[in-house]
Amino acid sequence: MRYPDRETVERIRGEYPAGTVVELVRMDDPQAPPPGAHGTVIFVDDIATVHIAWQTGGSLGAAYGVDIVRKVDAND
């Protein structure tokens, strides 16, 4: 796995600040919530993993370049 550079990490942090509501599109993890699950961003770490508290319970990070989440619009 290739880790993202500092600029990419900062860009992801800017796109997904703590408190952002996201929806899971795809996650390559057997313990992942189902696609469509919503969660709230806790923080983005130094390798651009977006750590999320899922409304289905628990927390699990979306790995940069592997998993896909999208921001939920306030109207969704």
C-alpha positions in Angstrom: 0.0 0.0 0.0 1.2 3.4 -0.9 0.6 6.1 1.7 -0.8 9.5 0.6 1.5 12.6 0.8 1.0 15.4 3.2 -0.9 17.6 0.8 -3.4 14.8 0.2 -3.9 14.2 3.9 -4.5 17.9 4.4 -7.0 18.0 1.5 -8.9 15.0 3.0 -9.0 16.7 6.4 -10.4 19.8 4.8 -13.1 17.8 2.9 -14.1 15.7 6.0 -13.7 17.8 9.1 -15.0 16.3 12.4 -18.8 16.4 12.5 -19.3 15.8 8.8 -22.1 13.3 8.1 -21.1 10.7 5.5 -22.7 7.7 3.7 -20.9 4.5 3.1 -20.6 3.6 -0.6 -18.2 0.7 -0.3 -15.9 -0.7 2.4 -13.6 -3.7 2.0 -14.0 -4.9 5.6 -16.1 -7.8 6.9 -17.1 -5.7 9.9 -18.2 -2.8 7.8 -21.7 -1.4 8.1 -24.0 -2.0 5.1 -23.7 0.3 2.1 -25.9 3.3 2.6 -25.2 3.5 6.3 -24.6 7.0 7.7 -22.0 8.1 10.2 -20.3 11.1 11.6 -16.6 11.8 11.0 -14.5 11.8 14.2 -11.2 12.7 12.7 -8.8 12.1 9.8 -5.5 10.5 10.7 -2.0 10.9 9.3 -2.5 8.4 6.5 -5.9 10.0 5.5 -8.1 7.3 7.0 -11.4 8.9 7.8 -12.5 7.6 11.2 -16.3 7.5 11.5 -18.8 6.8 14.2 -21.5 4.8 12.4 -25.2 5.2 13.3 -25.4 1.4 13.1 -23.1 1.3 16.2 -19.4 1.3 16.6 -16.7 3.1 14.7 -14.6 2.1 11.8 -12.3 4.1 9.5 -12.6 4.4 5.8 -9.1 3.8 4.3 -7.9 6.2 1.7 -7.7 4.7 -1.7 -9.6 1.6 -0.7 -13.0 2.5 0.8 -15.5 5.0 -0.5 -17.7 7.4 1.5 -19.5 10.5 0.4 -20.7 13.5 2.2 -24.4 13.7 3.0 -26.0 16.8 1.8 -28.1 18.6 4.4 -31.1 17.9 2.2 -30.5 14.1 2.0 
